[in-house]
Amino acid sequence: MDIDRADVVAEVATAFAGYERALVDGDPEAICGYFWDSDRTVRFGLADHQYGLDEQRKWRAAQPPLPAGRRLVETRISAFGADLAVVTTRFGYADRAATGRQTQTWVRLPVGWRIVTAHVSEPAPDVDLTG
């Protein structure tokens, strides 16, 4: 199996950049267009979850825009063969450090690259176990 083929990484990087642009622009239809149109698509968010793209469409339509100044750090794309890639990144906003985490599994389908599963999280606050 070819790992991190340059052409596959470049294709996924382009798709991921389009997804991020739609996310920052607050365009729910464009965002959902990057996901596999299936009831098997899964997205776990900070305090939410959607099973299937129909659930995600409803959830996205009700969401407020992201805070201004979203930035990504340590974005990595790992490609496995010609048709599967995992994108990981950390994100933050202008008023706070980049602490959020985002993982997406992308698959090349007949319609193009689509996210089949995604997970967004933030670390729990530090807990003082000494007192």
ChimeraX attribute file (.defattr): number of C-alpha atoms within 10 A of each C-alpha:
attribute: neighborCount
match mode: 1-to-1
recipient: residues
	/A:1	7
	/A:2	10
	/A:3	13
	/A:4	16
	/A:5	14
	/A:6	10
	/A:7	11
	/A:8	22
	/A:9	22
	/A:10	14
	/A:11	14
	/A:12	25
	/A:13	17
	/A:14	13
	/A:15	18
	/A:16	20
	/A:17	12
	/A:18	15
	/A:19	21
	/A:20	17
	/A:21	14
	/A:22	18
	/A:23	18
	/A:24	17
	/A:25	13
	/A:26	17
	/A:27	16
	/A:28	19
	/A:29	13
	/A:30	15
	/A:31	20
	/A:32	20
	/A:33	16
	/A:34	20
	/A:35	25
	/A:36	23
	/A:37	15
	/A:38	12
	/A:39	12
	/A:40	13
	/A:41	20
	/A:42	21
	/A:43	22
	/A:44	16
	/A:45	14
	/A:46	12
	/A:47	7
	/A:48	10
	/A:49	16
	/A:50	19
	/A:51	15
	/A:52	19
	/A:53	21
	/A:54	15
	/A:55	15
	/A:56	21
	/A:57	16
	/A:58	12
	/A:59	14
	/A:60	17
	/A:61	12
	/A:62	10
	/A:63	10
	/A:64	8
	/A:65	13
	/A:66	12
	/A:67	11
	/A:68	11
	/A:69	12
	/A:70	16
	/A:71	15
	/A:72	17
	/A:73	14
	/A:74	10
	/A:75	13
	/A:76	14
	/A:77	22
	/A:78	17
	/A:79	24
	/A:80	17
	/A:81	13
	/A:82	16
	/A:83	14
	/A:84	19
	/A:85	24
	/A:86	19
	/A:87	20
	/A:88	19
	/A:89	19
	/A:90	20
	/A:91	19
	/A:92	18
	/A:93	16
	/A:94	11
	/A:95	10
	/A:96	10
	/A:97	11
	/A:98	18
	/A:99	16
	/A:100	17
	/A:101	18
	/A:102	19
	/A:103	21
	/A:104	21
	/A:105	20
	/A:106	26
	/A:107	22
	/A:108	18
	/A:109	12
	/A:110	7
	/A:111	7
	/A:112	14
	/A:113	22
	/A:114	25
	/A:115	28
	/A:116	21
	/A:117	20
	/A:118	21
	/A:119	16
	/A:120	20
	/A:121	15
	/A:122	14
	/A:123	9
	/A:124	6
	/A:125	6
	/A:126	6
	/A:127	6
	/A:128	6
	/A:129	5
	/A:130	4
	/A:131	3
